[in-house]
Amino acid sequence: MDLTPRPLSIQVRDGINLSLLEWSSVHSSPGIPILLIHGLASNARLWDGPAKQLVRMGHAVTAIDLRGHGKSDKPDHGYSMSEIAADIADVLKALAQGQPKWNQPLIIGQSWGGNIVVEVAHAFPELIRGAVAVDGGTIELSTAFPDWEECARTLSPPLLEGMKYEKLRSYIRAAHPDWSEEGIDGQMHNMEKLPDGTIRPWLTLARHLKVLRGLWEHTPSQLWPRITRPVLFTPASKSEDPHTASKRQQLSVAMSELQHIRVEWFIPADHDLHAQFPERFAAVVDDAISSGFFS
């Protein structure tokens, strides 16, 4: 089985070209189509591990670089949650042209991407069969940071431009000793490697803050009663700390208001649990598919 992804490019409504990796086509896969959506300041390659596992399980898998990220175009506009959800809708419609099996795929998003798939499930339910939110989907930054300026100061990314590529890779390896080399490589794809051996984030600080503002303005808890598609949440926790307690409370509200919901905790696990546990994560998704949860 060839597990080398094929690059694709899809132009959305405002002329922006988004880069995708097609791991397997709907024509060669007996399972369902799946679109993988990364988190803030991440990229499509962090899905390499679970993408390969899901392909082996028979599914047609494609991963996307969202606008401003990875190999996609990097405009200075279009980063609100509704605009990013519209990008996903445009991509799904384009993939479905001439490929009827791409109608109503499963969409999977991590962190910010988890909130994106929830927004898509609310705004474009006719385009999907269901959503998986990977340690995300319930994020409401304005609750923790009522003041936007405080949120921006606290959650601004570290300044990494100019650091040597190998130095950053060693830092990431030290922080994630149980990750595969594939997972570490996926993290490194967040950066552009320059000819002098230094790195530069694909997502600039200015655009990072625009994405963060869009996430800060998003309140998924207001959407639960109006979402009819099934949603699987896979939250992560390292310990029973206040952040985990808050996450459990948010999911408790979601479970009382969403029509079709399933929650599968990963404990202990990193925020990027899909890169840390690709086989286990893919198995959870495949079980939800085969058991009819997304039917």
Secondary structure, 3 states (H helix, E strand, C coil): CCCCCEEEEEECCCCCEEEEEECCCCCCCCCCEEEEECCCCCCHHHHHHHHHHHHHCCCEEEEECCCCCCCCCCCCCCCCHHHHHHHHHHHHHHHHCCCHHHCCCEEEEECHHHHHHHHHHHHCHHHCCEEEEECCCCCCHHHHCCCHHHHHHHHCCCCCCCCEHHHHHHHHHHHCCCCCHHHHHHHHCCEEECCCCEEEECCCHHHHHHHHHHHHCCCHHHCHHHCCCCEEEECECCCCCHHHHHHHHHHHHHHHHCCCEEECCECCCCCCHHHHCHHHHHHHHHHHHHCCCCC
